[in-house]
Amino acid sequence: MNQKHPFIWLAVIGLCAFFVCRIFAADAKGNVGYEYITIRWAGLDNTHVIRPGGQVEFVGSELKRLNKPDRADNRSFYLNAAMNGLTKEGYEFAGMANDDIIMKRALTR
């Protein structure tokens, strides 16, 4: 009787079990999409947020209520405050270009 056959059969059964587990494994990353929001710095009065549905929100009046230290940079201080406000809605930083900050939020489908 050939002694190599039991090891070959064990290897084949092991590979089959591996592939069956892979087929039925949950794919969590495939179910996630993102929506994006843009914060546009256009001076304190005209800074606005562009929401995923296309709505534009001017946030200058809200930003003016903040107590900015005298020597702090306007743009950095107020954009930081806007970003912190959006993180409370579940957004996270995604990128930056010139005067735009892009943030994203995961959606489940």
Secondary structure, DSSP 8 states (H G I E B T S, - for coil): --THHHHHHHHHHHHHHHHHHHHHS--SGGGEEEEEEEEE-S-TTT-EEE-TTS-EEE-HHHHHTS---TTS-HHHHHHHHHHHHHHTTT-EEEEEETTEEEEEEEEE-
